Amino acid sequence: MNDMDDWLAAMKQKRDEMKLQLHLASKEAEEEWDELVSDWDRFVHGAQLDKSAEEVGEAARELGIRIKTAFDRMRKSRV
């Protein structure tokens, strides 16, 4: 092999590694999204039950923080 072949092989390996990293990040984001949707569904269902406004408000604040944190993390991972 010559230097160009070595370089091309190294670049192909890096490309494949990056592709795998993107796939894994995508799966992680999808799993996090599914968890947030589940949390949202539980919140909406819980808000419809006989809960105090204070309990619903606290649950809404916690869910809002989790959604914002997840969104920020996903946005940063796309950079």
C-alpha positions as CSV (number, residue, x, y, z in Angstrom):
1,M,0.0,0.0,0.0
2,N,1.1,3.5,-0.6
3,D,0.5,6.6,1.4
4,M,-2.7,7.5,-0.5
5,D,-4.1,4.0,0.1
6,D,-3.3,4.3,3.8
7,W,-4.9,7.7,4.0
8,L,-8.0,6.5,2.2
9,A,-8.3,3.5,4.5
10,A,-8.0,5.7,7.5
11,M,-10.6,8.1,6.2
12,K,-13.1,5.3,5.4
13,Q,-12.6,4.0,9.0
14,K,-13.3,7.4,10.4
15,R,-16.3,7.8,8.2
16,D,-17.7,4.4,9.4
17,E,-17.0,5.3,13.1
18,M,-18.8,8.7,12.7
19,K,-21.8,6.9,11.0
20,L,-22.0,4.5,13.9
21,Q,-21.8,7.4,16.4
22,L,-24.6,9.2,14.6
23,H,-26.7,6.1,14.6
24,L,-26.2,5.5,18.3
25,A,-27.0,9.2,19.1
26,S,-30.1,8.9,17.0
27,K,-31.2,5.8,18.9
28,E,-30.5,7.5,22.2
29,A,-32.5,10.6,21.2
30,E,-35.4,8.4,20.1
31,E,-35.4,6.5,23.4
32,E,-35.3,9.8,25.3
33,W,-38.1,11.1,23.2
34,D,-40.2,8.0,23.9
35,E,-39.6,8.4,27.6
36,L,-40.7,12.1,27.4
37,V,-43.9,11.2,25.5
38,S,-44.6,8.6,28.2
39,D,-44.1,11.2,30.9
40,W,-46.3,13.6,29.1
41,D,-49.1,11.0,28.8
42,R,-48.9,10.3,32.5
43,F,-49.0,14.0,33.3
44,V,-52.1,14.6,31.1
45,H,-53.8,11.5,32.6
46,G,-52.9,12.6,36.1
47,A,-54.0,16.2,35.5
48,Q,-57.5,14.8,34.7
49,L,-57.8,13.0,38.0
50,D,-58.8,14.6,41.3
51,K,-55.4,16.2,42.1
52,S,-54.9,19.5,43.6
53,A,-53.7,22.4,41.5
54,E,-50.5,22.4,43.5
55,E,-49.7,18.8,42.6
56,V,-50.5,19.3,38.9
57,G,-48.5,22.5,38.9
58,E,-45.4,20.8,40.4
59,A,-45.7,17.9,37.9
60,A,-46.0,20.4,35.1
61,R,-42.9,22.2,36.3
62,E,-40.9,19.0,36.6
63,L,-42.0,17.8,33.1
64,G,-41.2,21.2,31.6
65,I,-37.7,21.0,33.0
66,R,-37.1,17.5,31.7
67,I,-38.4,18.5,28.2
68,K,-36.2,21.6,28.1
69,T,-33.2,19.7,29.3
70,A,-33.7,16.9,26.7
71,F,-34.3,19.5,23.9
72,D,-31.1,21.4,24.8
73,R,-29.1,18.1,24.9
74,M,-30.5,17.0,21.5
75,R,-29.8,20.4,20.0
76,K,-26.2,20.5,21.3
77,S,-25.6,17.0,20.0
78,R,-26.5,18.1,16.5
79,V,-23.8,20.8,16.4
